[in-house]
């Protein structure tokens, strides 16, 4: 993995949030799994913000560990999202990004038209309502509609990331805020691993804002055409 090209903000961000977690883990009595899920998650998102293909390797481990913690907290939507979607798309995304690298391990970045953005938002709303209704049928499910919103938006954001669209970061910012709320609720109820997960999503939120900045610089000033919007595999 090429570690060259890291700027001061990225180094400070990664160091500070990793150090905070390691220190607080002693007070929170966070187990080893929670710590490794946090650290691999932080590494994954900072590499994604840089457009570095190696984010997928850290992301696959993070998804498996996060799914187990979510299962312990009865967040079944999160379990299904990570095991049935994030792990396989992590593998697929690795190969898709490897085909579209322009400099070292940095992927070629794209942006979407306004019509494409409106379509994605409409899909998020409709799918969230439908999935939320289904999640209410699971006995013991916590925050079904919030969980549904996170799952649906995460799927769409991940697909946007796989196809190298800048707009993934608008979705991730929204997702991270919702995750902070959801895990904050679990933390108030003394949920298993909730403290580490809350801090992790706060770190993700900071990174998402930075990711939007990086990817905005990495894309051209001209919106994609209608045909380009549809050609997600290109």
N, C-alpha and C positions, 0 to 999 in steps of 0.2 A: 504493500500500500504506500503510495506516494504522499508523504506528509509535508512536502514543500508547498509554499504558497499560502500559508496560514497568516492572516493579518493579526494585529494586536487585539482587536475586539474578540475575535474567535478564540484566541488563546486564553484571554482573561475570562470570557464567558464559560468556556469548558472547565477551566481550573476552578473558578469560584463556585459554580453549581455542584461540581464533583466534591470539592472540599466541604461545602455546607452539608451535603448529604452524609458524607463519612463522619463528620463531627456529630450531627444530629442523630445519626443511627444509634449512637451509644445511649443517648437520652431516651429515644423512642423505642429502644430495644428491637430495632428492625432486624429481621433474619437475613441470612446471606442471599437468599433468593430475591428478596425485595431490593437489596443493595445492587445486585448484579442487573436486575431488570431496569433499575433507575439509570445506572451507569451506561449500559448498552443503549438505552433509549436516548440518553443525552448525546452519546456519540453518533447515533443514527441520524438524529435530526440536524445536528450541526453539519454533518457531511452532506445531507440532503440540501441544506441551505446553500452549500458551496457548489452543488451540482455534481458531487462526487459519487461515482457508482458504488463505492464501498459501503455506502449507507445501508444497502440491502442486506449485507452480511450481518451487521449488528442488529438490524431490524428483525430478522428472522428469529434470532434468539430472544430478543425482547418480546416478540409477539407470543411465543410459547410460554415464557415465564409470566407475562402479564395475564394471559388467559387463565392460568392456574390461580393467581391471586384474585381475579375477577370471579372465578367459580366459588372460591371461599367466601366471597362477599355477596353471593347470589345475584350477580350481574350477568345473567345468562346471555343477553344480547352481546355483551362485550366478549364473552367466551367464544360464541359462534363467529363473531367478526374476526377475531384474531386467528383462530385455528382453521376456519374454513375459507377465509379470504386473505388475511395478511400474509400467512405463511406461503401459500401457493403463488400469490401475486408478487411476493418478495423474490421468489425464484425466477418467475417470468420477467419481472422488472429488471433484474440483474442482466439478463441476456438482451432485453430490449435497449437498455441504456448502453450496453457495450457496443451496440451497433451504431450508436449516434454520439460518439465522443469526438471532440474537436481538438482538445489540448490536454495531454496527460490523461487523467481520469475524469475530466470535466465534460458534462453532457451538453449538447446543443440545445439551447432553451427557446421556447416558443410562447406566443400569447394568443388568446382567443378573441373572437369578435363579440360585440355586445349581444348579438342575437344568440350566440352560443351560451353566453353567461346567463341570460334570461331563461333559456331552456334548462340549464342545470339547476337553477334556483327553483323553478317550477317542479322539477322532478324531485328535488329534496323535500319539498313541502308535501307532495302527494304520497311519496314513499314513507315518510315519517309517520303520517297519520295511519296508513295501512299497517305498518310494522308495529306501531305502538299499540294498536287494537289487538294484534296477535299476541304481543308480549304480556298483555294483561291476563291472558289465559294461563300463564305459568305461575304455579303456586309459589309464593314467597318472593316473586320478582319485585325488586326495589326500583322506584322511579321509572316506570315503563316508557313513558313518552319522552323523557329526557334521554334515556338509554337508546330509544329508537332513533331520535334525532342524531345522536352521536354516531350510531352505527351507520345509518344511511348516508350522512354527510361524509363520514370517514371513507366509505366505499367510493363515493364519487370523487373525493379529493385524491384518493390513492390512484384511481384510474387517470385523473388529470396529471398526477405526478409521473405515472408510468409513461404517458404520452408526452411528457415534458412541457406541460402548460404552466405558465406563471400563475394562473388563477387558482391553482391548488392552495396558495398561501392565504388567500382571502378565506377559503373554507377552513383551513387549519387554524387560523386565528379564532374563528367562530367555534370550532370544535374544542379548542383548548380552553376557552372560557367556560363552555358547557361542562367539560370534564372537571375543571376546578370546582364548579358548583356541585357536581355529582359526588366527587370524592370528598369534598368538604362536608357534605351531608353524612357520608359514611364515617368520616373522621369524628364528627360530633356524636355518632353512635358507637364509637370505638371499634370501627370495622378493622379487620385484619389487613395489615399493610397499608392502611389508608393514609397515614402520615407521609410515607415515602411517595405514594402515588400522587398526593396533592402537590408536594414539592416538585415532583417530576413534571406535572402538567403546567406548573408555573414557569418552570424552565423552558418547556416547549413553547409557551406563549411568547416569551421573550425572543426565542429563536425564530418563531414564525414571522414576527415583525421584521427581523433581520433578513429572513429568507425572502420575504416579499421585496425588500430593498435590493438584495443581490440579484434576484431573478428579473426585476424590473430593469436593472442595468444591463442584464445579459440578453434581453430581447430587443428587437428593433422597434422603432417608433410607429411602424405601420401595422394595423390590425390584419389578422389573417382573413382571407376571402371566405366566402360561403363554402366553396369546395374544400378549402384547407381545413375548415372547422370539422368537416365530416371525415377527413382523411387522418384519423387519429393514429394510424399505424405508420404513417409516413415518417 
